[in-house]
Amino acid sequence: MTDPQQAIRDVLTRYCMLCDDGRFDEWAQLFEVGARFAVMGKVHQGRDAIQAFIEAGQPPARRGRHAGMGSIVEVNDTGTTARAWTDFLFVSQQREITVVGRYHDELTLDTADCRWRFATREIVFLGSEPTMTRPPPG
């Protein structure tokens, strides 16, 4: 069995790479069917709605590179749910940092295929506070 923290870090990395590459069908599979995705004051509910939102917001001309770093991952005692916090920045095609923030994640282990998936992802931009999730531990 894979180390759960490493498996979750793999999901966090795949999120960035698949989005940046425009592989939105694969990217959407990182989310539970009923997942919540909060960004820019809106909550998108469900995998299909989340995928539609990201596809509309990331056409080829607007894609760049998401860089996640310094993840804290806490897995619960049963090994089936976890929380993660990851600082990130976005670099545009013009090589400018345009966004800085932190991902606040709640993940669950899908026992059918032994894959971790996002149940909740809240994107908290620099200078903002989370509204749906807890801040990282001290």
N, C-alpha and C positions, 0 to 999 in steps of 0.2 A: 504494500500500500504506500502510495506517495505521501510524503510529509504534507499535511494540510496547509501549513503556512506557505510552503513553496508552491503548492498547487494554486493557492489563491493569488500569490504574486504573479504566477503565469497568466491567470485570468486578467489581472490588472494590466499586464504588458500587452496581452492580445487585444484588449479594448482599444488601446492607443494605435497599435499597428494596423488592425483591421479597419478602423475608422479612417486613418490616414491613407490607406490604400483603396478606400471606397468599396470594401468587401462587406457591404451592409447586411447581406443575408447571413453570413457567418457571424458578423458582429452582433446581430440581434439574438443569436443563439446563446450568447453570454448572459442573457437575461431570462429570468423565470417568465412564464407565460403571463402572469399577473403582476409583473414588477412595476415599481414606481421609479420615475426618473425626474428629478427636480432640478431645474436650471432657469435662470433669468426670471424668477418669480412665478413660474408655471410648473405644474406637475403633470407629466404625461404618464398615463396609466395603461399598462399592458404592452406586451412585446411589439405588437403591430403598430401601436401608436408611437412608441419610442423609436422604432425603425423609421417610420414615416417622418418624424420630426428631424432625425439626424440626416436622413437622405436629403431633405429639403434644405437643411442648413449647411451641408458639406458638399456642394457641387465641386467638380474638379478644380475650377478656378479659385476656390476658397480653401482648398485643402492645404495643409502644411504638415507639421510634425508636433504631435503631443509628446511631451517628455514627462514621464512620471518618475518621482524619486522619493526615497526615504519613507517607504511604507511601514506603518505599524499595523500588525495583524494580530488580532486576538480571537482565538477559536474557543467556543464554549466547551464545557466539560464532556459533553456527549460527542463532540466532533462533528456536529451536523449544522451548526450555524456559526457565523463569524462576523466580526466588525473589522473594518480596515479604514485607514486614513492615509492618503497619499498626496503629497504636494506635487503640483504640476505646473508646467508652463506650455504655452502654444507658440510655435515659431511659424510665421507666415512664409509663403513662397518667396517673399522679398527678404527673407532672413531677419525679420524683426520679431521680437517678442511682443505679442499683442494681448495675451491673457496670462494671468498668474492666479493660482488659487489652490484649493484643496478638494480632493474627492473624499466624500464621507460615504462609506459603503456598508451595507448589510448584505451578507451572502448566505446562501443555503447550499447544502450538499444534496444534489439530486441522487437519491439512492438507486434509481433505475439505471443510470449510466455512470455513476460515480464522478460526476462533474460538478464543480462549484459554479453557481450562477448568482448574479446580482438579484436580490429581492428589492433593494432600494439603493439608488445612487443619487446623492445630492451633490451638486457642484456648487461650491462656495467660493466666490471670487474674492481676491485679496481686498480686505477692508470690510467684508460682510461677515455675518454670523449665520450658522446653520439654523434652519427653522424646523426641520423634520428629524434630524439626527443629533446624536450627542457629539460634543467636541472630543478630541483625542484624549487619552489618559495622560496624567501628569507624570 
